[in-house]
Structure formats: C-alpha cells, structure tokens
Amino acid sequence: MEFDLKLVYIEWCDAIAGGLEWTDADAAKEWGAASDWVVREAGWLVEENEEYIVIASAWKPEDELCNEQFKHLMKIPTTWIKKRVDLTEYV
C-alpha cells in the first residue's frame, strides 16, 4: 500500500518543569542533571518547514465520504529534534 504521507519516528527534547518548592543551588543543579527530557514519538508528518514539524498520531485519507483528517496533532520546533527516522517503508 502506498501512502501520501511519511510516517516518522522522532526523539526530541521537551521543556520540563520541576522544583515546585524552594530548592538550594546544589539541589537545583542536581535536578537539572538528573531529569530526562527526551520524548520518543512516532506519527504521520503533516507539515514541515525550517521552524517546526507537525505530526499526527492518526490519519484518515480522503475517500468518497469525507476529506482527509488528522487526530492528536503535535507541533515540535525543529531545533528540539535530536533524532529522526523515516518509517514509511515499514507500513
């Protein structure tokens, strides 16, 4: 089966929050070093430009009953992406 869209796997660094209580400098540095901020995700590549990509976890191609549709959209700045693999050949 041939698809109009690419299916991609990406690893990207997300912003994280913590330290909800007052913390001394050493504990704050320890939290920053220990916190994992890498997100691993796969999705249909909806749009891509120099600034960001948009992926969807679900895609329904256009047919005689409805237009092309996407679900669970994610917009990720390209500078946050650390790894990318094209998975289209596996579907």
PyMOL Python script that loads the backbone (N, CA, C, O; Angstrom):
from pymol import cmd

cmd.read_pdbstr("""\
ATOM      1  N   MET A   1       0.845  -1.188   0.000  1.00  0.00           N
ATOM      2  CA  MET A   1       0.000   0.000   0.000  1.00  0.00           C
ATOM      3  C   MET A   1       0.885   1.244   0.000  1.00  0.00           C
ATOM      4  O   MET A   1       1.862   1.304   0.746  1.00  0.00           O
ATOM      5  N   GLU A   2       0.560   2.221  -0.815  1.00  0.00           N
ATOM      6  CA  GLU A   2       1.335   3.450  -0.903  1.00  0.00           C
ATOM      7  C   GLU A   2       0.620   4.563  -0.153  1.00  0.00           C
ATOM      8  O   GLU A   2      -0.600   4.699  -0.245  1.00  0.00           O
ATOM      9  N   PHE A   3       1.390   5.364   0.596  1.00  0.00           N
ATOM     10  CA  PHE A   3       0.819   6.452   1.389  1.00  0.00           C
ATOM     11  C   PHE A   3       1.258   7.793   0.835  1.00  0.00           C
ATOM     12  O   PHE A   3       2.352   7.918   0.285  1.00  0.00           O
ATOM     13  N   ASP A   4       0.401   8.798   0.982  1.00  0.00           N
ATOM     14  CA  ASP A   4       0.736  10.158   0.581  1.00  0.00           C
ATOM     15  C   ASP A   4       1.621  10.846   1.619  1.00  0.00           C
ATOM     16  O   ASP A   4       2.358  11.778   1.299  1.00  0.00           O
ATOM     17  N   LEU A   5       1.540  10.379   2.862  1.00  0.00           N
ATOM     18  CA  LEU A   5       2.291  10.997   3.951  1.00  0.00           C
ATOM     19  C   LEU A   5       3.423  10.092   4.416  1.00  0.00           C
ATOM     20  O   LEU A   5       3.390   8.878   4.216  1.00  0.00           O
ATOM     21  N   LYS A   6       4.430  10.710   5.043  1.00  0.00           N
ATOM     22  CA  LYS A   6       5.513   9.945   5.651  1.00  0.00           C
ATOM     23  C   LYS A   6       5.145   9.614   7.095  1.00  0.00           C
ATOM     24  O   LYS A   6       4.509  10.411   7.785  1.00  0.00           O
ATOM     25  N   LEU A   7       5.549   8.442   7.533  1.00  0.00           N
ATOM     26  CA  LEU A   7       5.461   8.065   8.933  1.00  0.00           C
ATOM     27  C   LEU A   7       6.867   8.211   9.496  1.00  0.00           C
ATOM     28  O   LEU A   7       7.811   7.630   8.961  1.00  0.00           O
ATOM     29  N   VAL A   8       7.017   8.990  10.584  1.00  0.00           N
ATOM     30  CA  VAL A   8       8.342   9.264  11.131  1.00  0.00           C
ATOM     31  C   VAL A   8       8.406   8.934  12.615  1.00  0.00           C
ATOM     32  O   VAL A   8       7.418   9.037  13.342  1.00  0.00           O
ATOM     33  N   TYR A   9       9.601   8.534  13.041  1.00  0.00           N
ATOM     34  CA  TYR A   9       9.916   8.371  14.460  1.00  0.00           C
ATOM     35  C   TYR A   9      10.863   9.502  14.801  1.00  0.00           C
ATOM     36  O   TYR A   9      11.831   9.739  14.078  1.00  0.00           O
ATOM     37  N   ILE A  10      10.597  10.208  15.897  1.00  0.00           N
ATOM     38  CA  ILE A  10      11.497  11.287  16.311  1.00  0.00           C
ATOM     39  C   ILE A  10      11.793  11.173  17.798  1.00  0.00           C
ATOM     40  O   ILE A  10      10.975  10.693  18.583  1.00  0.00           O
ATOM     41  N   GLU A  11      12.970  11.623  18.157  1.00  0.00           N
ATOM     42  CA  GLU A  11      13.345  11.826  19.549  1.00  0.00           C
ATOM     43  C   GLU A  11      13.612  13.315  19.683  1.00  0.00           C
ATOM     44  O   GLU A  11      14.410  13.887  18.941  1.00  0.00           O
ATOM     45  N   TRP A  12      12.932  13.934  20.639  1.00  0.00           N
ATOM     46  CA  TRP A  12      13.051  15.378  20.782  1.00  0.00           C
ATOM     47  C   TRP A  12      13.106  15.755  22.257  1.00  0.00           C
ATOM     48  O   TRP A  12      12.546  15.072  23.114  1.00  0.00           O
ATOM     49  N   CYS A  13      13.784  16.844  22.524  1.00  0.00           N
ATOM     50  CA  CYS A  13      13.948  17.328  23.888  1.00  0.00           C
ATOM     51  C   CYS A  13      12.847  18.324  24.210  1.00  0.00           C
ATOM     52  O   CYS A  13      12.725  19.368  23.569  1.00  0.00           O
ATOM     53  N   ASP A  14      12.059  17.988  25.200  1.00  0.00           N
ATOM     54  CA  ASP A  14      10.944  18.825  25.615  1.00  0.00           C
ATOM     55  C   ASP A  14      11.369  19.703  26.785  1.00  0.00           C
ATOM     56  O   ASP A  14      12.285  19.351  27.527  1.00  0.00           O
ATOM     57  N   ALA A  15      10.719  20.822  26.948  1.00  0.00           N
ATOM     58  CA  ALA A  15      10.913  21.639  28.148  1.00  0.00           C
ATOM     59  C   ALA A  15      10.226  20.922  29.301  1.00  0.00           C
ATOM     60  O   ALA A  15       9.147  20.356  29.125  1.00  0.00           O
ATOM     61  N   ILE A  16      10.837  20.941  30.471  1.00  0.00           N
ATOM     62  CA  ILE A  16      10.246  20.298  31.641  1.00  0.00           C
ATOM     63  C   ILE A  16      10.220  21.282  32.791  1.00  0.00           C
ATOM     64  O   ILE A  16      10.977  22.252  32.809  1.00  0.00           O
ATOM     65  N   ALA A  17       9.353  21.031  33.741  1.00  0.00           N
ATOM     66  CA  ALA A  17       9.239  21.894  34.915  1.00  0.00           C
ATOM     67  C   ALA A  17       9.408  21.046  36.165  1.00  0.00           C
ATOM     68  O   ALA A  17       9.128  19.847  36.160  1.00  0.00           O
ATOM     69  N   GLY A  18       9.854  21.659  37.201  1.00  0.00           N
ATOM     70  CA  GLY A  18      10.048  20.970  38.475  1.00  0.00           C
ATOM     71  C   GLY A  18      10.386  22.002  39.529  1.00  0.00           C
ATOM     72  O   GLY A  18      10.209  23.203  39.325  1.00  0.00           O
ATOM     73  N   GLY A  19      10.873  21.521  40.651  1.00  0.00           N
ATOM     74  CA  GLY A  19      11.265  22.446  41.708  1.00  0.00           C
ATOM     75  C   GLY A  19      10.110  23.299  42.185  1.00  0.00           C
ATOM     76  O   GLY A  19      10.217  24.523  42.261  1.00  0.00           O
ATOM     77  N   LEU A  20       9.002  22.646  42.506  1.00  0.00           N
ATOM     78  CA  LEU A  20       7.816  23.385  42.932  1.00  0.00           C
ATOM     79  C   LEU A  20       7.975  23.998  44.320  1.00  0.00           C
ATOM     80  O   LEU A  20       7.206  24.875  44.714  1.00  0.00           O
ATOM     81  N   GLU A  21       8.969  23.532  45.045  1.00  0.00           N
ATOM     82  CA  GLU A  21       9.264  24.103  46.363  1.00  0.00           C
ATOM     83  C   GLU A  21      10.628  24.777  46.297  1.00  0.00           C
ATOM     84  O   GLU A  21      11.403  24.529  45.373  1.00  0.00           O
ATOM     85  N   TRP A  22      10.921  25.624  47.270  1.00  0.00           N
ATOM     86  CA  TRP A  22      12.213  26.290  47.304  1.00  0.00           C
ATOM     87  C   TRP A  22      13.312  25.244  47.408  1.00  0.00           C
ATOM     88  O   TRP A  22      13.227  24.308  48.203  1.00  0.00           O
ATOM     89  N   THR A  23      14.361  25.423  46.580  1.00  0.00           N
ATOM     90  CA  THR A  23      15.446  24.450  46.484  1.00  0.00           C
ATOM     91  C   THR A  23      16.768  25.203  46.478  1.00  0.00           C
ATOM     92  O   THR A  23      16.890  26.256  45.851  1.00  0.00           O
ATOM     93  N   ASP A  24      17.765  24.652  47.184  1.00  0.00           N
ATOM     94  CA  ASP A  24      19.066  25.323  47.157  1.00  0.00           C
ATOM     95  C   ASP A  24      19.759  25.065  45.817  1.00  0.00           C
ATOM     96  O   ASP A  24      19.314  24.225  45.035  1.00  0.00           O
ATOM     97  N   ALA A  25      20.837  25.782  45.559  1.00  0.00           N
ATOM     98  CA  ALA A  25      21.503  25.740  44.255  1.00  0.00           C
ATOM     99  C   ALA A  25      22.011  24.343  43.907  1.00  0.00           C
ATOM    100  O   ALA A  25      21.876  23.899  42.767  1.00  0.00           O
ATOM    101  N   ASP A  26      22.591  23.656  44.878  1.00  0.00           N
ATOM    102  CA  ASP A  26      23.115  22.313  44.596  1.00  0.00           C
ATOM    103  C   ASP A  26      21.996  21.353  44.210  1.00  0.00           C
ATOM    104  O   ASP A  26      22.145  20.588  43.258  1.00  0.00           O
ATOM    105  N   ALA A  27      20.886  21.381  44.928  1.00  0.00           N
ATOM    106  CA  ALA A  27      19.751  20.505  44.628  1.00  0.00           C
ATOM    107  C   ALA A  27      19.137  20.864  43.269  1.00  0.00           C
ATOM    108  O   ALA A  27      18.706  19.981  42.527  1.00  0.00           O
ATOM    109  N   ALA A  28      19.101  22.155  42.948  1.00  0.00           N
ATOM    110  CA  ALA A  28      18.556  22.586  41.655  1.00  0.00           C
ATOM    111  C   ALA A  28      19.429  22.081  40.509  1.00  0.00           C
ATOM    112  O   ALA A  28      18.912  21.623  39.489  1.00  0.00           O
ATOM    113  N   LYS A  29      20.743  22.162  40.671  1.00  0.00           N
ATOM    114  CA  LYS A  29      21.659  21.660  39.648  1.00  0.00           C
ATOM    115  C   LYS A  29      21.556  20.149  39.522  1.00  0.00           C
ATOM    116  O   LYS A  29      21.612  19.615  38.414  1.00  0.00           O
ATOM    117  N   GLU A  30      21.409  19.464  40.628  1.00  0.00           N
ATOM    118  CA  GLU A  30      21.261  18.001  40.621  1.00  0.00           C
ATOM    119  C   GLU A  30      19.974  17.603  39.895  1.00  0.00           C
ATOM    120  O   GLU A  30      19.971  16.657  39.107  1.00  0.00           O
ATOM    121  N   TRP A  31      18.885  18.323  40.160  1.00  0.00           N
ATOM    122  CA  TRP A  31      17.614  18.052  39.477  1.00  0.00           C
ATOM    123  C   TRP A  31      17.780  18.235  37.972  1.00  0.00           C
ATOM    124  O   TRP A  31      17.326  17.397  37.192  1.00  0.00           O
ATOM    125  N   GLY A  32      18.426  19.320  37.561  1.00  0.00           N
ATOM    126  CA  GLY A  32      18.619  19.594  36.142  1.00  0.00           C
ATOM    127  C   GLY A  32      19.443  18.523  35.443  1.00  0.00           C
ATOM    128  O   GLY A  32      19.149  18.157  34.305  1.00  0.00           O
ATOM    129  N   ALA A  33      20.465  18.023  36.112  1.00  0.00           N
ATOM    130  CA  ALA A  33      21.314  16.999  35.517  1.00  0.00           C
ATOM    131  C   ALA A  33      20.622  15.641  35.459  1.00  0.00           C
ATOM    132  O   ALA A  33      20.883  14.856  34.548  1.00  0.00           O
ATOM    133  N   ALA A  34      19.750  15.355  36.412  1.00  0.00           N
ATOM    134  CA  ALA A  34      19.132  14.035  36.516  1.00  0.00           C
ATOM    135  C   ALA A  34      17.835  13.901  35.718  1.00  0.00           C
ATOM    136  O   ALA A  34      17.421  12.782  35.414  1.00  0.00           O
ATOM    137  N   SER A  35      17.202  14.985  35.380  1.00  0.00           N
ATOM    138  CA  SER A  35      15.886  14.933  34.743  1.00  0.00           C
ATOM    139  C   SER A  35      16.001  14.547  33.272  1.00  0.00           C
ATOM    140  O   SER A  35      16.802  15.123  32.536  1.00  0.00           O
ATOM    141  N   ASP A  36      15.190  13.559  32.842  1.00  0.00           N
ATOM    142  CA  ASP A  36      15.168  13.118  31.449  1.00  0.00           C
ATOM    143  C   ASP A  36      14.144  13.952  30.694  1.00  0.00           C
ATOM    144  O   ASP A  36      12.982  14.035  31.091  1.00  0.00           O
ATOM    145  N   TRP A  37      14.573  14.552  29.629  1.00  0.00           N
ATOM    146  CA  TRP A  37      13.680  15.422  28.872  1.00  0.00           C
ATOM    147  C   TRP A  37      13.496  14.963  27.436  1.00  0.00           C
ATOM    148  O   TRP A  37      12.926  15.692  26.624  1.00  0.00           O
ATOM    149  N   VAL A  38      13.969  13.767  27.110  1.00  0.00           N
ATOM    150  CA  VAL A  38      13.846  13.243  25.753  1.00  0.00           C
ATOM    151  C   VAL A  38      12.510  12.517  25.595  1.00  0.00           C
ATOM    152  O   VAL A  38      12.185  11.617  26.370  1.00  0.00           O
ATOM    153  N   VAL A  39      11.752  12.915  24.596  1.00  0.00           N
ATOM    154  CA  VAL A  39      10.468  12.298  24.275  1.00  0.00           C
ATOM    155  C   VAL A  39      10.659  11.488  22.997  1.00  0.00           C
ATOM    156  O   VAL A  39      11.281  11.952  22.041  1.00  0.00           O
ATOM    157  N   ARG A  40      10.124  10.287  22.991  1.00  0.00           N
ATOM    158  CA  ARG A  40      10.202   9.422  21.809  1.00  0.00           C
ATOM    159  C   ARG A  40       8.799   9.278  21.254  1.00  0.00           C
ATOM    160  O   ARG A  40       7.873   8.898  21.971  1.00  0.00           O
ATOM    161  N   GLU A  41       8.645   9.584  19.970  1.00  0.00           N
ATOM    162  CA  GLU A  41       7.300   9.646  19.390  1.00  0.00           C
ATOM    163  C   GLU A  41       7.331   9.268  17.916  1.00  0.00           C
ATOM    164  O   GLU A  41       8.322   9.502  17.224  1.00  0.00           O
ATOM    165  N   ALA A  42       6.243   8.686  17.447  1.00  0.00           N
ATOM    166  CA  ALA A  42       6.081   8.381  16.027  1.00  0.00           C
ATOM    167  C   ALA A  42       4.759   8.973  15.569  1.00  0.00           C
ATOM    168  O   ALA A  42       3.805   9.046  16.343  1.00  0.00           O
ATOM    169  N   GLY A  43       4.700   9.394  14.323  1.00  0.00           N
ATOM    170  CA  GLY A  43       3.464   9.965  13.807  1.00  0.00           C
ATOM    171  C   GLY A  43       3.553  10.255  12.321  1.00  0.00           C
ATOM    172  O   GLY A  43       4.611  10.156  11.699  1.00  0.00           O
ATOM    173  N   TRP A  44       2.404  10.615  11.782  1.00  0.00           N
ATOM    174  CA  TRP A  44       2.307  10.992  10.367  1.00  0.00           C
ATOM    175  C   TRP A  44       2.756  12.427  10.207  1.00  0.00           C
ATOM    176  O   TRP A  44       2.266  13.313  10.907  1.00  0.00           O
ATOM    177  N   LEU A  45       3.677  12.669   9.296  1.00  0.00           N
ATOM    178  CA  LEU A  45       4.221  14.005   9.071  1.00  0.00           C
ATOM    179  C   LEU A  45       3.228  14.838   8.266  1.00  0.00           C
ATOM    180  O   LEU A  45       3.041  14.609   7.071  1.00  0.00           O
ATOM    181  N   VAL A  46       2.596  15.799   8.923  1.00  0.00           N
ATOM    182  CA  VAL A  46       1.564  16.636   8.296  1.00  0.00           C
ATOM    183  C   VAL A  46       2.188  17.839   7.602  1.00  0.00           C
ATOM    184  O   VAL A  46       1.802  18.189   6.487  1.00  0.00           O
ATOM    185  N   GLU A  47       3.155  18.470   8.267  1.00  0.00           N
ATOM    186  CA  GLU A  47       3.805  19.661   7.709  1.00  0.00           C
ATOM    187  C   GLU A  47       5.207  19.764   8.265  1.00  0.00           C
ATOM    188  O   GLU A  47       5.485  19.337   9.386  1.00  0.00           O
ATOM    189  N   GLU A  48       6.093  20.346   7.452  1.00  0.00           N
ATOM    190  CA  GLU A  48       7.473  20.530   7.879  1.00  0.00           C
ATOM    191  C   GLU A  48       8.021  21.785   7.225  1.00  0.00           C
ATOM    192  O   GLU A  48       7.840  22.007   6.028  1.00  0.00           O
ATOM    193  N   ASN A  49       8.701  22.609   8.032  1.00  0.00           N
ATOM    194  CA  ASN A  49       9.417  23.760   7.490  1.00  0.00           C
ATOM    195  C   ASN A  49      10.672  23.969   8.331  1.00  0.00           C
ATOM    196  O   ASN A  49      11.002  23.120   9.159  1.00  0.00           O
ATOM    197  N   GLU A  50      11.366  25.064   8.139  1.00  0.00           N
ATOM    198  CA  GLU A  50      12.617  25.302   8.869  1.00  0.00           C
ATOM    199  C   GLU A  50      12.407  25.474  10.369  1.00  0.00           C
ATOM    200  O   GLU A  50      13.313  25.186  11.151  1.00  0.00           O
ATOM    201  N   GLU A  51      11.229  25.936  10.786  1.00  0.00           N
ATOM    202  CA  GLU A  51      10.973  26.228  12.188  1.00  0.00           C
ATOM    203  C   GLU A  51      10.392  25.075  12.984  1.00  0.00           C
ATOM    204  O   GLU A  51      10.714  24.925  14.162  1.00  0.00           O
ATOM    205  N   TYR A  52       9.537  24.249  12.370  1.00  0.00           N
ATOM    206  CA  TYR A  52       8.835  23.206  13.119  1.00  0.00           C
ATOM    207  C   TYR A  52       8.346  22.091  12.209  1.00  0.00           C
ATOM    208  O   TYR A  52       8.326  22.216  10.985  1.00  0.00           O
ATOM    209  N   ILE A  53       7.949  20.991  12.853  1.00  0.00           N
ATOM    210  CA  ILE A  53       7.216  19.951  12.147  1.00  0.00           C
ATOM    211  C   ILE A  53       5.886  19.746  12.870  1.00  0.00           C
ATOM    212  O   ILE A  53       5.768  20.017  14.065  1.00  0.00           O
ATOM    213  N   VAL A  54       4.909  19.275  12.144  1.00  0.00           N
ATOM    214  CA  VAL A  54       3.614  18.896  12.722  1.00  0.00           C
ATOM    215  C   VAL A  54       3.414  17.425  12.397  1.00  0.00           C
ATOM    216  O   VAL A  54       3.465  17.018  11.236  1.00  0.00           O
ATOM    217  N   ILE A  55       3.183  16.620  13.457  1.00  0.00           N
ATOM    218  CA  ILE A  55       2.876  15.213  13.250  1.00  0.00           C
ATOM    219  C   ILE A  55       1.511  14.912  13.862  1.00  0.00           C
ATOM    220  O   ILE A  55       1.046  15.618  14.756  1.00  0.00           O
ATOM    221  N   ALA A  56       0.886  13.859  13.367  1.00  0.00           N
ATOM    222  CA  ALA A  56      -0.406  13.411  13.880  1.00  0.00           C
ATOM    223  C   ALA A  56      -0.290  11.938  14.241  1.00  0.00           C
ATOM    224  O   ALA A  56       0.369  11.175  13.535  1.00  0.00           O
ATOM    225  N   SER A  57      -0.925  11.537  15.331  1.00  0.00           N
ATOM    226  CA  SER A  57      -0.867  10.128  15.713  1.00  0.00           C
ATOM    227  C   SER A  57      -1.819   9.286  14.879  1.00  0.00           C
ATOM    228  O   SER A  57      -1.648   8.071  14.776  1.00  0.00           O
ATOM    229  N   ALA A  58      -2.823   9.925  14.284  1.00  0.00           N
ATOM    230  CA  ALA A  58      -3.777   9.196  13.444  1.00  0.00           C
ATOM    231  C   ALA A  58      -4.067  10.003  12.185  1.00  0.00           C
ATOM    232  O   ALA A  58      -4.129  11.232  12.218  1.00  0.00           O
ATOM    233  N   TRP A  59      -4.242   9.295  11.081  1.00  0.00           N
ATOM    234  CA  TRP A  59      -4.513   9.918   9.786  1.00  0.00           C
ATOM    235  C   TRP A  59      -5.539   9.082   9.042  1.00  0.00           C
ATOM    236  O   TRP A  59      -5.407   7.862   8.938  1.00  0.00           O
ATOM    237  N   LYS A  60      -6.553   9.744   8.530  1.00  0.00           N
ATOM    238  CA  LYS A  60      -7.556   9.090   7.699  1.00  0.00           C
ATOM    239  C   LYS A  60      -7.505   9.734   6.319  1.00  0.00           C
ATOM    240  O   LYS A  60      -7.859  10.903   6.169  1.00  0.00           O
ATOM    241  N   PRO A  61      -7.066   8.978   5.303  1.00  0.00           N
ATOM    242  CA  PRO A  61      -7.009   9.542   3.954  1.00  0.00           C
ATOM    243  C   PRO A  61      -8.399   9.929   3.446  1.00  0.00           C
ATOM    244  O   PRO A  61      -9.418   9.423   3.917  1.00  0.00           O
ATOM    245  N   GLU A  62      -8.410  10.829   2.486  1.00  0.00           N
ATOM    246  CA  GLU A  62      -9.669  11.246   1.869  1.00  0.00           C
ATOM    247  C   GLU A  62     -10.313  10.054   1.156  1.00  0.00           C
ATOM    248  O   GLU A  62      -9.625   9.223   0.564  1.00  0.00           O
ATOM    249  N   ASP A  63     -11.629   9.989   1.224  1.00  0.00           N
ATOM    250  CA  ASP A  63     -12.374   8.989   0.459  1.00  0.00           C
ATOM    251  C   ASP A  63     -13.678   9.615  -0.021  1.00  0.00           C
ATOM    252  O   ASP A  63     -13.862  10.827   0.088  1.00  0.00           O
ATOM    253  N   GLU A  64     -14.569   8.809  -0.543  1.00  0.00           N
ATOM    254  CA  GLU A  64     -15.821   9.340  -1.086  1.00  0.00           C
ATOM    255  C   GLU A  64     -16.753   9.883  -0.006  1.00  0.00           C
ATOM    256  O   GLU A  64     -17.712  10.587  -0.324  1.00  0.00           O
ATOM    257  N   LEU A  65     -16.494   9.574   1.255  1.00  0.00           N
ATOM    258  CA  LEU A  65     -17.364  10.023   2.347  1.00  0.00           C
ATOM    259  C   LEU A  65     -16.875  11.269   3.085  1.00  0.00           C
ATOM    260  O   LEU A  65     -17.682  12.018   3.634  1.00  0.00           O
ATOM    261  N   CYS A  66     -15.542  11.498   3.102  1.00  0.00           N
ATOM    262  CA  CYS A  66     -15.044  12.660   3.853  1.00  0.00           C
ATOM    263  C   CYS A  66     -13.664  13.085   3.360  1.00  0.00           C
ATOM    264  O   CYS A  66     -12.971  12.344   2.663  1.00  0.00           O
ATOM    265  N   ASN A  67     -13.292  14.301   3.745  1.00  0.00           N
ATOM    266  CA  ASN A  67     -11.970  14.833   3.442  1.00  0.00           C
ATOM    267  C   ASN A  67     -10.912  14.147   4.298  1.00  0.00           C
ATOM    268  O   ASN A  67     -11.237  13.465   5.270  1.00  0.00           O
ATOM    269  N   GLU A  68      -9.659  14.328   3.936  1.00  0.00           N
ATOM    270  CA  GLU A  68      -8.533  13.849   4.726  1.00  0.00           C
ATOM    271  C   GLU A  68      -8.633  14.437   6.143  1.00  0.00           C
ATOM    272  O   GLU A  68      -8.949  15.617   6.299  1.00  0.00           O
ATOM    273  N   GLN A  69      -8.368  13.626   7.171  1.00  0.00           N
ATOM    274  CA  GLN A  69      -8.483  14.076   8.557  1.00  0.00           C
ATOM    275  C   GLN A  69      -7.304  13.589   9.394  1.00  0.00           C
ATOM    276  O   GLN A  69      -6.699  12.555   9.112  1.00  0.00           O
ATOM    277  N   PHE A  70      -6.991  14.382  10.451  1.00  0.00           N
ATOM    278  CA  PHE A  70      -5.892  14.066  11.362  1.00  0.00           C
ATOM    279  C   PHE A  70      -6.383  14.147  12.797  1.00  0.00           C
ATOM    280  O   PHE A  70      -7.341  14.857  13.102  1.00  0.00           O
ATOM    281  N   LYS A  71      -5.705  13.400  13.684  1.00  0.00           N
ATOM    282  CA  LYS A  71      -6.078  13.407  15.101  1.00  0.00           C
ATOM    283  C   LYS A  71      -4.811  13.435  15.954  1.00  0.00           C
ATOM    284  O   LYS A  71      -3.783  12.881  15.568  1.00  0.00           O
ATOM    285  N   HIS A  72      -4.893  14.081  17.107  1.00  0.00           N
ATOM    286  CA  HIS A  72      -3.784  14.195  18.066  1.00  0.00           C
ATOM    287  C   HIS A  72      -2.554  14.829  17.421  1.00  0.00           C
ATOM    288  O   HIS A  72      -1.535  14.174  17.204  1.00  0.00           O
ATOM    289  N   LEU A  73      -2.677  16.113  17.124  1.00  0.00           N
ATOM    290  CA  LEU A  73      -1.598  16.862  16.481  1.00  0.00           C
ATOM    291  C   LEU A  73      -0.532  17.283  17.484  1.00  0.00           C
ATOM    292  O   LEU A  73      -0.836  17.580  18.640  1.00  0.00           O
ATOM    293  N   MET A  74       0.730  17.306  17.027  1.00  0.00           N
ATOM    294  CA  MET A  74       1.853  17.752  17.848  1.00  0.00           C
ATOM    295  C   MET A  74       2.734  18.640  16.980  1.00  0.00           C
ATOM    296  O   MET A  74       3.168  18.233  15.902  1.00  0.00           O
ATOM    297  N   LYS A  75       2.998  19.864  17.457  1.00  0.00           N
ATOM    298  CA  LYS A  75       3.887  20.795  16.757  1.00  0.00           C
ATOM    299  C   LYS A  75       5.185  20.879  17.553  1.00  0.00           C
ATOM    300  O   LYS A  75       5.178  21.235  18.731  1.00  0.00           O
ATOM    301  N   ILE A  76       6.304  20.546  16.898  1.00  0.00           N
ATOM    302  CA  ILE A  76       7.593  20.458  17.585  1.00  0.00           C
ATOM    303  C   ILE A  76       8.616  21.333  16.863  1.00  0.00           C
ATOM    304  O   ILE A  76       8.796  21.189  15.654  1.00  0.00           O
ATOM    305  N   PRO A  77       9.289  22.234  17.577  1.00  0.00           N
ATOM    306  CA  PRO A  77      10.341  23.036  16.943  1.00  0.00           C
ATOM    307  C   PRO A  77      11.454  22.133  16.409  1.00  0.00           C
ATOM    308  O   PRO A  77      11.872  21.198  17.092  1.00  0.00           O
ATOM    309  N   THR A  78      11.929  22.403  15.213  1.00  0.00           N
ATOM    310  CA  THR A  78      12.957  21.550  14.613  1.00  0.00           C
ATOM    311  C   THR A  78      14.252  21.552  15.427  1.00  0.00           C
ATOM    312  O   THR A  78      14.979  20.559  15.420  1.00  0.00           O
ATOM    313  N   THR A  79      14.550  22.636  16.121  1.00  0.00           N
ATOM    314  CA  THR A  79      15.780  22.683  16.921  1.00  0.00           C
ATOM    315  C   THR A  79      15.711  21.749  18.128  1.00  0.00           C
ATOM    316  O   THR A  79      16.744  21.444  18.723  1.00  0.00           O
ATOM    317  N   TRP A  80      14.523  21.292  18.499  1.00  0.00           N
ATOM    318  CA  TRP A  80      14.373  20.366  19.622  1.00  0.00           C
ATOM    319  C   TRP A  80      14.575  18.917  19.198  1.00  0.00           C
ATOM    320  O   TRP A  80      14.764  18.048  20.049  1.00  0.00           O
ATOM    321  N   ILE A  81      14.537  18.646  17.899  1.00  0.00           N
ATOM    322  CA  ILE A  81      14.617  17.268  17.402  1.00  0.00           C
ATOM    323  C   ILE A  81      16.073  16.804  17.384  1.00  0.00           C
ATOM    324  O   ILE A  81      16.941  17.456  16.803  1.00  0.00           O
ATOM    325  N   LYS A  82      16.322  15.665  18.034  1.00  0.00           N
ATOM    326  CA  LYS A  82      17.672  15.111  18.134  1.00  0.00           C
ATOM    327  C   LYS A  82      17.883  13.909  17.209  1.00  0.00           C
ATOM    328  O   LYS A  82      19.011  13.642  16.794  1.00  0.00           O
ATOM    329  N   LYS A  83      16.809  13.184  16.883  1.00  0.00           N
ATOM    330  CA  LYS A  83      16.914  12.007  16.027  1.00  0.00           C
ATOM    331  C   LYS A  83      15.627  11.877  15.235  1.00  0.00           C
ATOM    332  O   LYS A  83      14.537  12.166  15.729  1.00  0.00           O
ATOM    333  N   ARG A  84      15.780  11.433  13.987  1.00  0.00           N
ATOM    334  CA  ARG A  84      14.600  11.241  13.132  1.00  0.00           C
ATOM    335  C   ARG A  84      14.826  10.055  12.213  1.00  0.00           C
ATOM    336  O   ARG A  84      15.888   9.919  11.606  1.00  0.00           O
ATOM    337  N   VAL A  85      13.816   9.194  12.114  1.00  0.00           N
ATOM    338  CA  VAL A  85      13.890   8.007  11.255  1.00  0.00           C
ATOM    339  C   VAL A  85      12.618   7.947  10.432  1.00  0.00           C
ATOM    340  O   VAL A  85      11.519   8.053  10.977  1.00  0.00           O
ATOM    341  N   ASP A  86      12.753   7.778   9.133  1.00  0.00           N
ATOM    342  CA  ASP A  86      11.591   7.619   8.250  1.00  0.00           C
ATOM    343  C   ASP A  86      11.120   6.173   8.342  1.00  0.00           C
ATOM    344  O   ASP A  86      11.869   5.251   8.017  1.00  0.00           O
ATOM    345  N   LEU A  87       9.882   5.973   8.784  1.00  0.00           N
ATOM    346  CA  LEU A  87       9.310   4.635   8.963  1.00  0.00           C
ATOM    347  C   LEU A  87       8.355   4.243   7.839  1.00  0.00           C
ATOM    348  O   LEU A  87       7.758   3.168   7.889  1.00  0.00           O
ATOM    349  N   THR A  88       8.203   5.087   6.838  1.00  0.00           N
ATOM    350  CA  THR A  88       7.199   4.879   5.810  1.00  0.00           C
ATOM    351  C   THR A  88       7.341   3.520   5.122  1.00  0.00           C
ATOM    352  O   THR A  88       6.338   2.892   4.781  1.00  0.00           O
ATOM    353  N   GLU A  89       8.565   3.069   4.918  1.00  0.00           N
ATOM    354  CA  GLU A  89       8.758   1.797   4.218  1.00  0.00           C
ATOM    355  C   GLU A  89       8.277   0.597   5.025  1.00  0.00           C
ATOM    356  O   GLU A  89       8.159  -0.500   4.479  1.00  0.00           O
ATOM    357  N   TYR A  90       7.999   0.780   6.310  1.00  0.00           N
ATOM    358  CA  TYR A  90       7.579  -0.336   7.176  1.00  0.00           C
ATOM    359  C   TYR A  90       6.072  -0.497   7.291  1.00  0.00           C
ATOM    360  O   TYR A  90       5.595  -1.435   7.929  1.00  0.00           O
ATOM    361  N   VAL A  91       5.319   0.407   6.680  1.00  0.00           N
ATOM    362  CA  VAL A  91       3.853   0.296   6.756  1.00  0.00           C
ATOM    363  C   VAL A  91       3.264  -0.122   5.427  1.00  0.00           C
ATOM    364  O   VAL A  91       2.047  -0.265   5.308  1.00  0.00           O
TER     365      VAL A  91
END
""", "prot")
cmd.dss("prot")
cmd.show_as("cartoon", "prot")
cmd.util.cbc("prot")
cmd.orient("prot")
